[in-house]
Amino acid sequence: MRARRCDFHTHTILSDGELLPMELIRRAAKADHRAVGLTDHASFSNLEWIIESLVRDCKKADAWGIEAIPGVELTHVPARYVDEAVRKSRKAGAELVVFHGETPVEPVEKGTNHEAVTNPDVDILAHPGMISIDDAELAAKNDIYLEITCRKGHSLSNGHVAAMAREAKAQMLVNTDAHSPDELSTMELANTVARGAGMDPVEVRAALVSNPEALLKRLKRA
């Protein structure tokens, strides 16, 4: 059976993306995605209404044969409040919790990666930058996926993230962090990004096929 693309990190007009949630879902479905996670930027000021809005559109995606997953990307949350933000997101209805990691191109507070990977209710640590081996090991222990990103700038540290994940035996996913429709990736592009990060064929297949399936099962979407 041909593997279909799963992308668990995208943005809509509810934060800094270009499309309505429903249009993003439609475009992903038209591009033959099996699943798309809608994970708008949020913190304590807006997480409830973002998640509630995404839930409403995602519920209608069954019409197009795609798993549309309402989630959130908790962004620039102070490290000391990571657990509270995660807890509030789940309570508001987020099926998928992505945490904005210490990307090399934004002033994310040092210690954010660590606090995120200590919380097993986080699903994905996005673009974690120069993550330490200790934090990669915590991600592995808590079943938190480390993201290999297609997004310009954030992707500067993909090779390091892949190396730390390999050493720690942490699982990886290739996500787009798409903000516009042209940024949704094909399997071919995601494969290129993974190989460019230094991943071998077994790691690439895991990141693009078996790990997405495992996450969908965890979310009760498979």
TORVO-486117 format. One record per atom (N, C-alpha, C): residue number from 1; atom name; x, y, z. Coordinates in steps of 0.2 Angstrom, whole numbers, padded with zeros to 4 digits, always signed. Atoms other than C-alpha are relative to their C-alpha. Layout:
PT;NUM;CA;X;Y;Z
...
//
This chain:
PT;1;N;+0004;-0006;+0000
PT;1;CA;+0000;+0000;+0000
PT;1;C;+0004;+0006;+0000
PT;2;N;-0003;-0006;+0001
PT;2;CA;+0006;+0017;-0005
PT;2;C;+0000;+0004;+0007
PT;3;N;+0000;-0004;-0006
PT;3;CA;+0011;+0028;+0010
PT;3;C;-0003;+0007;-0002
PT;4;N;+0002;-0007;+0002
PT;4;CA;+0002;+0045;+0011
PT;4;C;+0002;+0004;+0006
PT;5;N;-0003;-0005;-0004
PT;5;CA;+0008;+0061;+0019
PT;5;C;-0004;+0001;+0006
PT;6;N;+0003;-0002;-0006
PT;6;CA;+0004;+0065;+0037
PT;6;C;+0005;+0006;+0002
PT;7;N;-0004;-0006;-0002
PT;7;CA;+0009;+0083;+0043
PT;7;C;-0004;+0002;+0007
PT;8;N;+0003;-0001;-0006
PT;8;CA;+0006;+0086;+0061
PT;8;C;+0002;+0008;+0003
PT;9;N;-0001;-0007;-0002
PT;9;CA;+0011;+0105;+0062
PT;9;C;-0001;+0005;-0005
PT;10;N;+0002;-0005;+0005
PT;10;CA;+0002;+0118;+0052
PT;10;C;-0003;+0006;+0004
PT;11;N;+0003;-0006;-0003
PT;11;CA;-0005;+0136;+0055
PT;11;C;-0005;+0003;-0005
PT;12;N;+0005;-0003;+0003
PT;12;CA;-0021;+0145;+0050
PT;12;C;-0001;+0007;+0002
PT;13;N;+0001;-0008;-0002
PT;13;CA;-0028;+0163;+0051
PT;13;C;-0001;+0001;+0007
PT;14;N;+0001;-0001;-0007
PT;14;CA;-0032;+0159;+0069
PT;14;C;+0007;+0002;+0004
PT;15;N;-0007;-0003;-0003
PT;15;CA;-0013;+0163;+0072
PT;15;C;+0003;+0004;-0006
PT;16;N;-0003;-0003;+0005
PT;16;CA;-0001;+0168;+0058
PT;16;C;+0000;-0003;-0007
PT;17;N;+0000;+0003;+0006
PT;17;CA;-0006;+0157;+0044
PT;17;C;-0005;+0004;-0005
PT;18;N;+0004;-0004;+0005
PT;18;CA;-0015;+0162;+0028
PT;18;C;-0007;-0003;-0002
PT;19;N;+0006;+0004;+0002
PT;19;CA;-0030;+0150;+0027
PT;19;C;-0004;-0001;+0006
PT;20;N;+0005;+0002;-0005
PT;20;CA;-0046;+0147;+0036
PT;20;C;+0002;-0008;+0002
PT;21;N;-0002;+0007;-0001
PT;21;CA;-0044;+0130;+0045
PT;21;C;-0004;-0005;-0005
PT;22;N;+0003;+0005;+0005
PT;22;CA;-0057;+0122;+0033
PT;22;C;+0003;+0000;-0007
PT;23;N;-0003;+0000;+0006
PT;23;CA;-0048;+0128;+0018
PT;23;C;+0007;-0004;+0000
PT;24;N;-0006;+0004;-0001
PT;24;CA;-0031;+0121;+0025
PT;24;C;-0001;-0007;-0001
PT;25;N;+0002;+0007;+0000
PT;25;CA;-0040;+0105;+0028
PT;25;C;-0001;-0003;-0007
PT;26;N;+0002;+0002;+0007
PT;26;CA;-0047;+0105;+0010
PT;26;C;+0006;-0001;-0004
PT;27;N;-0006;+0000;+0004
PT;27;CA;-0030;+0109;+0002
PT;27;C;+0004;-0007;+0002
PT;28;N;-0003;+0006;-0002
PT;28;CA;-0022;+0095;+0012
PT;28;C;-0003;-0006;-0002
PT;29;N;+0003;+0005;+0003
PT;29;CA;-0035;+0083;+0007
PT;29;C;+0001;-0001;-0007
PT;30;N;-0001;+0000;+0007
PT;30;CA;-0033;+0088;-0011
PT;30;C;+0007;-0003;-0002
PT;31;N;-0007;+0002;+0002
PT;31;CA;-0014;+0085;-0010
PT;31;C;+0001;-0008;+0003
PT;32;N;+0000;+0007;-0002
PT;32;CA;-0019;+0067;-0004
PT;32;C;+0004;-0001;+0007
PT;33;N;-0003;+0001;-0006
PT;33;CA;-0013;+0069;+0014
PT;33;C;-0005;-0005;+0004
PT;34;N;+0004;+0005;-0004
PT;34;CA;-0019;+0055;+0026
PT;34;C;-0002;+0004;+0006
PT;35;N;+0002;-0004;-0006
PT;35;CA;-0019;+0067;+0041
PT;35;C;+0004;+0007;+0000
PT;36;N;-0003;-0006;-0001
PT;36;CA;-0016;+0085;+0045
PT;36;C;-0001;+0003;+0007
PT;37;N;+0001;-0003;-0006
PT;37;CA;-0013;+0093;+0062
PT;37;C;-0001;+0007;+0000
PT;38;N;+0001;-0008;+0000
PT;38;CA;-0020;+0111;+0064
PT;38;C;+0003;+0002;+0007
PT;39;N;-0004;-0001;-0007
PT;39;CA;-0008;+0118;+0078
PT;39;C;+0002;+0007;+0000
PT;40;N;-0001;-0007;+0000
PT;40;CA;-0010;+0137;+0079
PT;40;C;+0004;+0002;+0006
PT;41;N;-0004;-0003;-0006
PT;41;CA;+0002;+0147;+0090
PT;41;C;-0005;+0002;+0005
PT;42;N;+0005;-0002;-0006
PT;42;CA;-0006;+0150;+0107
PT;42;C;+0004;+0000;+0006
PT;43;N;-0002;+0000;-0007
PT;43;CA;-0003;+0154;+0125
PT;43;C;-0006;+0001;+0004
PT;44;N;+0005;+0000;-0005
PT;44;CA;-0013;+0158;+0140
PT;44;C;-0006;+0005;-0003
PT;45;N;+0005;-0005;+0002
PT;45;CA;-0022;+0173;+0131
PT;45;C;-0005;-0002;-0005
PT;46;N;+0004;+0002;+0006
PT;46;CA;-0029;+0163;+0116
PT;46;C;-0002;-0007;-0001
PT;47;N;+0000;+0007;+0001
PT;47;CA;-0028;+0145;+0118
PT;47;C;-0007;-0003;+0000
PT;48;N;+0007;+0003;+0000
PT;48;CA;-0046;+0141;+0122
PT;48;C;-0004;+0001;-0006
PT;49;N;+0004;-0001;+0006
PT;49;CA;-0054;+0150;+0108
PT;49;C;+0003;-0003;-0006
PT;50;N;-0003;+0003;+0006
PT;50;CA;-0041;+0144;+0095
PT;50;C;-0002;-0008;+0000
PT;51;N;+0002;+0007;+0000
PT;51;CA;-0044;+0126;+0100
PT;51;C;-0007;-0002;-0001
PT;52;N;+0008;+0001;+0001
PT;52;CA;-0063;+0127;+0101
PT;52;C;-0002;+0001;-0007
PT;53;N;+0002;-0002;+0007
PT;53;CA;-0063;+0135;+0084
PT;53;C;+0003;-0006;-0005
PT;54;N;-0002;+0005;+0004
PT;54;CA;-0052;+0122;+0076
PT;54;C;-0004;-0007;+0001
PT;55;N;+0004;+0006;-0001
PT;55;CA;-0062;+0108;+0084
PT;55;C;-0006;+0000;-0005
PT;56;N;+0006;+0000;+0004
PT;56;CA;-0078;+0114;+0075
PT;56;C;+0002;-0002;-0008
PT;57;N;-0001;+0002;+0008
PT;57;CA;-0070;+0113;+0057
PT;57;C;+0003;-0007;+0000
PT;58;N;-0003;+0007;+0000
PT;58;CA;-0060;+0097;+0061
PT;58;C;-0006;-0005;+0000
PT;59;N;+0005;+0005;-0001
PT;59;CA;-0076;+0088;+0065
PT;59;C;-0004;-0001;-0007
PT;60;N;+0004;+0000;+0007
PT;60;CA;-0083;+0092;+0047
PT;60;C;+0005;-0003;-0005
PT;61;N;-0005;+0002;+0005
PT;61;CA;-0067;+0085;+0038
PT;61;C;-0001;-0007;-0002
PT;62;N;+0001;+0007;+0002
PT;62;CA;-0074;+0067;+0037
PT;62;C;-0003;+0000;-0007
PT;63;N;+0003;-0001;+0007
PT;63;CA;-0083;+0073;+0021
PT;63;C;+0006;-0001;-0005
PT;64;N;-0005;+0000;+0005
PT;64;CA;-0066;+0073;+0013
PT;64;C;+0005;-0006;+0001
PT;65;N;-0004;+0006;-0001
PT;65;CA;-0058;+0057;+0019
PT;65;C;+0007;+0001;+0003
PT;66;N;-0006;-0002;-0003
PT;66;CA;-0044;+0065;+0029
PT;66;C;-0001;+0001;+0008
PT;67;N;+0000;-0001;-0007
PT;67;CA;-0040;+0065;+0048
PT;67;C;+0003;+0007;+0001
PT;68;N;-0002;-0007;-0002
PT;68;CA;-0040;+0083;+0053
PT;68;C;+0000;+0001;+0008
PT;69;N;-0001;+0000;-0008
PT;69;CA;-0033;+0085;+0071
PT;69;C;+0000;+0006;+0003
PT;70;N;+0000;-0007;-0003
PT;70;CA;-0037;+0100;+0081
PT;70;C;+0006;+0000;+0006
PT;71;N;-0006;+0000;-0005
PT;71;CA;-0021;+0105;+0091
PT;71;C;+0002;+0007;+0002
PT;72;N;-0003;-0007;-0002
PT;72;CA;-0010;+0119;+0097
PT;72;C;+0007;-0001;+0000
PT;73;N;-0008;-0001;-0001
PT;73;CA;+0008;+0125;+0096
PT;73;C;+0001;+0005;+0006
PT;74;N;-0001;-0004;-0006
PT;74;CA;+0011;+0132;+0113
PT;74;C;+0007;+0004;-0001
PT;75;N;-0005;-0004;+0002
PT;75;CA;+0023;+0146;+0109
PT;75;C;+0002;+0006;+0004
PT;76;N;-0003;-0005;-0004
PT;76;CA;+0035;+0157;+0119
PT;76;C;-0003;+0000;+0007
PT;77;N;+0002;+0000;-0007
PT;77;CA;+0027;+0151;+0135
PT;77;C;+0006;+0000;+0005
PT;78;N;-0005;+0001;-0005
PT;78;CA;+0038;+0154;+0150
PT;78;C;+0001;-0007;+0002
PT;79;N;-0001;+0007;-0001
PT;79;CA;+0047;+0138;+0154
PT;79;C;-0003;-0002;+0007
PT;80;N;+0003;+0002;-0006
PT;80;CA;+0040;+0138;+0172
PT;80;C;-0007;-0001;+0000
PT;81;N;+0008;+0001;+0001
PT;81;CA;+0022;+0138;+0165
PT;81;C;-0001;-0005;-0005
PT;82;N;+0002;+0005;+0006
PT;82;CA;+0024;+0124;+0152
PT;82;C;-0005;-0005;+0002
PT;83;N;+0005;+0005;-0002
PT;83;CA;+0014;+0111;+0162
PT;83;C;-0007;+0003;+0001
PT;84;N;+0007;-0003;-0001
PT;84;CA;+0000;+0123;+0166
PT;84;C;-0003;+0001;-0007
PT;85;N;+0002;-0001;+0007
PT;85;CA;-0001;+0128;+0147
PT;85;C;-0002;-0007;-0003
PT;86;N;+0002;+0007;+0003
PT;86;CA;-0001;+0109;+0142
PT;86;C;-0007;-0002;+0003
PT;87;N;+0006;+0003;-0003
PT;87;CA;-0015;+0105;+0155
PT;87;C;-0006;+0004;-0003
PT;88;N;+0006;-0004;+0003
PT;88;CA;-0026;+0120;+0149
PT;88;C;-0001;-0002;-0007
PT;89;N;+0002;+0002;+0007
PT;89;CA;-0024;+0115;+0131
PT;89;C;-0004;-0007;+0000
PT;90;N;+0004;+0006;+0000
PT;90;CA;-0030;+0097;+0134
PT;90;C;-0007;+0001;+0003
PT;91;N;+0007;-0001;-0003
PT;91;CA;-0044;+0103;+0145
PT;91;C;-0005;+0004;-0005
PT;92;N;+0004;-0004;+0005
PT;92;CA;-0049;+0115;+0130
PT;92;C;-0002;-0004;-0006
PT;93;N;+0002;+0005;+0005
PT;93;CA;-0050;+0100;+0119
PT;93;C;+0005;-0001;-0006
PT;94;N;-0005;+0002;+0005
PT;94;CA;-0033;+0099;+0110
PT;94;C;+0002;-0007;+0000
PT;95;N;-0002;+0007;+0001
PT;95;CA;-0030;+0082;+0103
PT;95;C;+0007;-0001;-0001
PT;96;N;-0008;+0000;+0002
PT;96;CA;-0012;+0086;+0098
PT;96;C;+0003;+0006;+0003
PT;97;N;-0004;-0005;-0004
PT;97;CA;+0000;+0096;+0109
PT;97;C;+0007;+0001;-0003
PT;98;N;-0007;-0001;+0002
PT;98;CA;+0015;+0103;+0100
PT;98;C;+0003;+0006;+0004
PT;99;N;-0003;-0005;-0004
PT;99;CA;+0027;+0113;+0110
PT;99;C;+0006;+0004;-0005
PT;100;N;-0005;-0004;+0004
PT;100;CA;+0038;+0127;+0101
PT;100;C;+0006;+0000;+0004
PT;101;N;-0007;+0001;-0003
PT;101;CA;+0056;+0122;+0104
PT;101;C;+0004;+0006;-0001
PT;102;N;-0005;-0005;+0000
PT;102;CA;+0072;+0132;+0105
PT;102;C;+0003;+0000;-0006
PT;103;N;-0003;-0001;+0007
PT;103;CA;+0074;+0135;+0087
PT;103;C;+0005;+0005;+0000
PT;104;N;-0006;-0004;+0000
PT;104;CA;+0090;+0144;+0082
PT;104;C;-0002;+0007;-0003
PT;105;N;+0001;-0007;+0003
PT;105;CA;+0081;+0159;+0074
PT;105;C;-0006;+0004;+0004
PT;106;N;+0005;-0004;-0004
PT;106;CA;+0069;+0165;+0088
PT;106;C;+0003;+0000;+0007
PT;107;N;-0002;+0000;-0007
PT;107;CA;+0072;+0170;+0106
PT;107;C;-0004;-0004;+0005
PT;108;N;+0004;+0004;-0004
PT;108;CA;+0064;+0156;+0114
PT;108;C;+0004;-0001;+0007
PT;109;N;-0003;+0000;-0006
PT;109;CA;+0068;+0155;+0133
PT;109;C;+0004;-0007;+0001
PT;110;N;-0004;+0006;-0001
PT;110;CA;+0082;+0143;+0137
PT;110;C;-0003;-0004;+0006
PT;111;N;+0004;+0005;-0005
PT;111;CA;+0075;+0128;+0147
PT;111;C;-0007;-0002;-0003
PT;112;N;+0007;+0002;+0003
PT;112;CA;+0059;+0127;+0136
PT;112;C;+0000;-0007;-0002
PT;113;N;+0000;+0007;+0002
PT;113;CA;+0065;+0111;+0128
PT;113;C;+0000;-0005;+0006
PT;114;N;-0001;+0005;-0006
PT;114;CA;+0069;+0103;+0145
PT;114;C;-0007;-0001;+0003
PT;115;N;+0007;+0000;-0003
PT;115;CA;+0052;+0108;+0152
PT;115;C;-0005;-0004;-0004
PT;116;N;+0004;+0003;+0005
PT;116;CA;+0043;+0102;+0137
PT;116;C;+0001;-0008;+0000
PT;117;N;-0001;+0007;+0001
PT;117;CA;+0051;+0085;+0136
PT;117;C;-0001;-0004;+0007
PT;118;N;+0001;+0004;-0006
PT;118;CA;+0048;+0081;+0154
PT;118;C;-0008;-0001;+0001
PT;119;N;+0007;+0001;-0001
PT;119;CA;+0029;+0082;+0152
PT;119;C;-0002;-0005;-0006
PT;120;N;+0003;+0005;+0005
PT;120;CA;+0022;+0066;+0144
PT;120;C;-0006;+0001;-0004
PT;121;N;+0006;-0002;+0003
PT;121;CA;+0007;+0075;+0139
PT;121;C;+0001;+0004;-0007
PT;122;N;-0003;-0003;+0006
PT;122;CA;+0017;+0084;+0125
PT;122;C;+0001;-0005;-0005
PT;123;N;-0001;+0005;+0006
PT;123;CA;+0016;+0075;+0108
PT;123;C;+0006;+0001;-0004
PT;124;N;-0005;-0002;+0005
PT;124;CA;+0029;+0084;+0098
PT;124;C;+0004;+0006;+0003
PT;125;N;-0005;-0006;-0001
PT;125;CA;+0044;+0096;+0102
PT;125;C;+0002;+0002;-0007
PT;126;N;-0001;-0003;+0006
PT;126;CA;+0044;+0107;+0087
PT;126;C;+0007;+0003;-0001
PT;127;N;-0007;-0004;+0001
PT;127;CA;+0061;+0113;+0079
PT;127;C;+0004;+0001;+0006
PT;128;N;-0003;-0001;-0006
PT;128;CA;+0070;+0110;+0095
PT;128;C;+0008;+0003;+0000
PT;129;N;-0006;-0003;+0000
PT;129;CA;+0086;+0118;+0089
PT;129;C;+0006;-0004;+0002
PT;130;N;-0006;+0004;-0003
PT;130;CA;+0103;+0113;+0098
PT;130;C;-0002;-0004;+0006
PT;131;N;+0002;+0004;-0006
PT;131;CA;+0094;+0101;+0109
PT;131;C;+0005;-0004;+0003
PT;132;N;-0005;+0004;-0003
PT;132;CA;+0105;+0092;+0122
PT;132;C;-0002;-0007;+0000
PT;133;N;+0001;+0008;+0000
PT;133;CA;+0107;+0073;+0123
PT;133;C;-0004;-0002;+0006
PT;134;N;+0005;+0002;-0006
PT;134;CA;+0099;+0073;+0140
PT;134;C;-0007;+0002;-0001
PT;135;N;+0007;-0002;+0001
PT;135;CA;+0084;+0082;+0134
PT;135;C;-0003;-0005;-0006
PT;136;N;+0002;+0005;+0004
PT;136;CA;+0083;+0070;+0119
PT;136;C;-0002;-0007;+0003
PT;137;N;+0001;+0007;-0004
PT;137;CA;+0084;+0055;+0131
PT;137;C;-0007;+0001;+0003
PT;138;N;+0007;-0001;-0004
PT;138;CA;+0069;+0063;+0141
PT;138;C;-0005;-0001;-0005
PT;139;N;+0006;+0001;+0006
PT;139;CA;+0059;+0064;+0124
PT;139;C;-0001;-0007;-0001
PT;140;N;+0000;+0007;+0001
PT;140;CA;+0063;+0046;+0121
PT;140;C;-0004;-0003;+0006
PT;141;N;+0003;+0003;-0006
PT;141;CA;+0058;+0041;+0139
PT;141;C;-0008;+0002;+0000
PT;142;N;+0007;-0002;-0001
PT;142;CA;+0041;+0051;+0138
PT;142;C;-0004;-0001;-0007
PT;143;N;+0003;+0001;+0006
PT;143;CA;+0037;+0046;+0120
PT;143;C;-0002;+0006;-0003
PT;144;N;+0001;-0007;+0004
PT;144;CA;+0038;+0064;+0113
PT;144;C;+0004;+0000;-0006
PT;145;N;-0003;+0000;+0006
PT;145;CA;+0042;+0065;+0095
PT;145;C;+0004;+0007;-0001
PT;146;N;-0005;-0006;+0001
PT;146;CA;+0057;+0077;+0090
PT;146;C;-0001;+0001;-0008
PT;147;N;+0002;-0002;+0007
PT;147;CA;+0053;+0087;+0074
PT;147;C;+0006;+0001;-0004
PT;148;N;-0004;-0003;+0006
PT;148;CA;+0063;+0088;+0058
PT;148;C;-0004;+0004;-0004
PT;149;N;+0005;-0005;+0003
PT;149;CA;+0056;+0103;+0050
PT;149;C;+0002;+0002;-0007
PT;150;N;-0001;-0003;+0007
PT;150;CA;+0054;+0109;+0032
PT;150;C;+0000;+0007;+0000
PT;151;N;+0000;-0007;+0000
PT;151;CA;+0053;+0127;+0038
PT;151;C;+0007;+0003;+0000
PT;152;N;-0007;-0004;+0001
PT;152;CA;+0067;+0139;+0032
PT;152;C;+0001;+0003;+0007
PT;153;N;-0002;-0003;-0006
PT;153;CA;+0077;+0145;+0047
PT;153;C;+0000;-0005;+0005
PT;154;N;+0000;+0006;-0005
PT;154;CA;+0071;+0132;+0059
PT;154;C;+0004;-0006;-0002
PT;155;N;-0003;+0006;+0003
PT;155;CA;+0078;+0119;+0048
PT;155;C;+0008;+0000;+0001
PT;156;N;-0007;+0000;+0000
PT;156;CA;+0096;+0125;+0051
PT;156;C;+0003;-0005;+0005
PT;157;N;-0003;+0005;-0005
PT;157;CA;+0098;+0113;+0066
PT;157;C;-0003;-0007;-0001
PT;158;N;+0003;+0006;+0001
PT;158;CA;+0089;+0098;+0058
PT;158;C;+0005;-0006;+0001
PT;159;N;-0006;+0005;+0000
PT;159;CA;+0106;+0088;+0056
PT;159;C;+0001;-0001;+0008
PT;160;N;-0001;+0001;-0007
PT;160;CA;+0109;+0091;+0075
PT;160;C;-0005;-0004;+0003
PT;161;N;+0005;+0003;-0003
PT;161;CA;+0092;+0086;+0080
PT;161;C;-0001;-0008;-0002
PT;162;N;+0000;+0007;+0002
PT;162;CA;+0093;+0070;+0070
PT;162;C;+0005;-0004;+0003
PT;163;N;-0006;+0004;-0003
PT;163;CA;+0110;+0065;+0077
PT;163;C;-0002;-0001;+0008
PT;164;N;+0002;+0001;-0007
PT;164;CA;+0103;+0068;+0095
PT;164;C;-0005;-0005;+0001
PT;165;N;+0006;+0005;-0001
PT;165;CA;+0087;+0058;+0092
PT;165;C;+0003;-0007;-0002
PT;166;N;-0003;+0006;+0002
PT;166;CA;+0098;+0044;+0084
PT;166;C;+0003;-0003;+0007
PT;167;N;-0004;+0002;-0006
PT;167;CA;+0109;+0043;+0100
PT;167;C;-0004;-0001;+0005
PT;168;N;+0004;+0001;-0006
PT;168;CA;+0095;+0044;+0112
PT;168;C;-0006;-0005;-0001
PT;169;N;+0005;+0004;+0002
PT;169;CA;+0084;+0033;+0102
PT;169;C;-0007;+0003;+0001
PT;170;N;+0007;-0004;+0001
PT;170;CA;+0070;+0046;+0101
PT;170;C;-0003;+0000;-0007
PT;171;N;+0004;+0001;+0006
PT;171;CA;+0057;+0045;+0088
PT;171;C;+0000;+0007;-0004
PT;172;N;+0001;-0007;+0004
PT;172;CA;+0056;+0059;+0074
PT;172;C;-0006;+0000;-0005
PT;173;N;+0005;-0001;+0005
PT;173;CA;+0043;+0066;+0063
PT;173;C;+0002;+0006;-0005
PT;174;N;-0002;-0006;+0005
PT;174;CA;+0045;+0077;+0047
PT;174;C;-0006;+0004;-0001
PT;175;N;+0006;-0005;+0001
PT;175;CA;+0033;+0092;+0048
PT;175;C;+0002;+0006;-0004
PT;176;N;-0001;-0006;+0004
PT;176;CA;+0031;+0107;+0038
PT;176;C;+0000;+0007;+0004
PT;177;N;+0001;-0007;-0003
PT;177;CA;+0026;+0121;+0050
PT;177;C;-0003;+0004;-0005
PT;178;N;+0003;-0004;+0006
PT;178;CA;+0016;+0127;+0035
PT;178;C;-0004;+0006;+0003
PT;179;N;+0004;-0006;-0001
PT;179;CA;+0009;+0145;+0036
PT;179;C;-0004;+0002;-0006
PT;180;N;+0004;-0001;+0006
PT;180;CA;+0003;+0145;+0018
PT;180;C;-0001;-0006;-0004
PT;181;N;+0002;+0006;+0003
PT;181;CA;-0004;+0133;+0006
PT;181;C;+0006;-0003;-0004
PT;182;N;-0006;+0003;+0004
PT;182;CA;+0012;+0131;-0005
PT;182;C;+0005;-0003;+0005
PT;183;N;-0005;+0003;-0005
PT;183;CA;+0021;+0126;+0011
PT;183;C;-0002;-0008;+0002
PT;184;N;+0001;+0007;-0002
PT;184;CA;+0012;+0109;+0013
PT;184;C;+0004;-0004;-0005
PT;185;N;-0005;+0004;+0003
PT;185;CA;+0024;+0096;+0008
PT;185;C;-0002;-0007;-0003
PT;186;N;+0001;+0006;+0003
PT;186;CA;+0023;+0081;-0003
PT;186;C;+0005;-0005;+0004
PT;187;N;-0005;+0005;-0003
PT;187;CA;+0031;+0064;+0003
PT;187;C;+0007;+0001;-0003
PT;188;N;-0007;+0000;+0003
PT;188;CA;+0045;+0067;-0010
PT;188;C;+0004;+0006;+0003
PT;189;N;-0003;-0005;-0003
PT;189;CA;+0049;+0084;-0002
PT;189;C;+0002;-0002;+0007
PT;190;N;-0001;+0002;-0007
PT;190;CA;+0048;+0077;+0016
PT;190;C;+0006;-0005;+0000
PT;191;N;-0006;+0005;+0001
PT;191;CA;+0060;+0063;+0010
PT;191;C;+0006;+0004;-0001
PT;192;N;-0006;-0003;+0001
PT;192;CA;+0072;+0075;+0004
PT;192;C;+0003;+0004;+0006
PT;193;N;-0002;-0004;-0006
PT;193;CA;+0072;+0086;+0020
PT;193;C;+0003;-0005;+0005
PT;194;N;-0002;+0005;-0004
PT;194;CA;+0074;+0070;+0030
PT;194;C;+0007;-0003;-0002
PT;195;N;-0007;+0002;+0002
PT;195;CA;+0089;+0064;+0020
PT;195;C;+0005;+0005;+0000
PT;196;N;-0004;-0005;-0001
PT;196;CA;+0096;+0081;+0020
PT;196;C;+0002;+0001;+0007
PT;197;N;-0002;+0000;-0007
PT;197;CA;+0096;+0080;+0039
PT;197;C;+0005;-0006;+0002
PT;198;N;-0004;+0005;-0002
PT;198;CA;+0107;+0065;+0038
PT;198;C;-0003;-0007;+0002
PT;199;N;+0004;+0006;-0002
PT;199;CA;+0094;+0052;+0041
PT;199;C;+0001;-0006;-0005
PT;200;N;-0001;+0006;+0004
PT;200;CA;+0097;+0034;+0034
PT;200;C;-0007;-0002;-0002
PT;201;N;+0007;+0002;+0003
PT;201;CA;+0083;+0025;+0024
PT;201;C;-0004;-0003;+0005
PT;202;N;+0004;+0003;-0005
PT;202;CA;+0077;+0016;+0039
PT;202;C;-0003;+0006;+0004
PT;203;N;+0003;-0005;-0004
PT;203;CA;+0075;+0032;+0049
PT;203;C;-0005;+0004;-0004
PT;204;N;+0005;-0004;+0004
PT;204;CA;+0067;+0041;+0035
PT;204;C;-0007;-0003;-0001
PT;205;N;+0006;+0003;+0000
PT;205;CA;+0054;+0028;+0033
PT;205;C;-0004;+0000;+0006
PT;206;N;+0003;-0001;-0007
PT;206;CA;+0051;+0028;+0052
PT;206;C;-0004;+0007;+0000
PT;207;N;+0002;-0007;-0001
PT;207;CA;+0049;+0047;+0052
PT;207;C;-0006;+0002;-0005
PT;208;N;+0006;-0001;+0005
PT;208;CA;+0037;+0047;+0036
PT;208;C;-0006;-0005;+0000
PT;209;N;+0005;+0005;+0001
PT;209;CA;+0027;+0031;+0038
PT;209;C;-0002;-0003;+0007
PT;210;N;+0002;+0004;-0006
PT;210;CA;+0028;+0021;+0054
PT;210;C;-0001;+0004;+0006
PT;211;N;+0001;-0004;-0006
PT;211;CA;+0030;+0035;+0067
PT;211;C;-0007;+0004;-0001
PT;212;N;+0006;-0003;+0000
PT;212;CA;+0015;+0045;+0060
PT;212;C;-0006;-0005;+0001
PT;213;N;+0005;+0005;-0001
PT;213;CA;+0005;+0029;+0060
PT;213;C;-0001;-0001;+0008
PT;214;N;+0000;+0001;-0007
PT;214;CA;+0010;+0026;+0078
PT;214;C;-0004;+0006;+0004
PT;215;N;+0003;-0006;-0003
PT;215;CA;+0005;+0044;+0083
PT;215;C;-0008;+0000;-0001
PT;216;N;+0007;+0000;+0002
PT;216;CA;-0012;+0042;+0074
PT;216;C;-0004;-0005;+0005
PT;217;N;+0003;+0005;-0004
PT;217;CA;-0015;+0027;+0084
PT;217;C;-0001;+0002;+0007
PT;218;N;+0001;-0003;-0006
PT;218;CA;-0011;+0036;+0100
PT;218;C;-0005;+0005;+0001
PT;219;N;+0005;-0005;+0000
PT;219;CA;-0023;+0049;+0096
PT;219;C;-0007;-0003;-0002
PT;220;N;+0006;+0004;+0001
PT;220;CA;-0036;+0036;+0092
PT;220;C;-0003;+0002;-0007
PT;221;N;+0002;-0003;+0006
PT;221;CA;-0036;+0042;+0074
PT;221;C;+0002;-0005;-0006
PT;222;N;-0002;+0005;+0005
PT;222;CA;-0030;+0026;+0065
PT;222;C;-0005;-0006;+0001
//
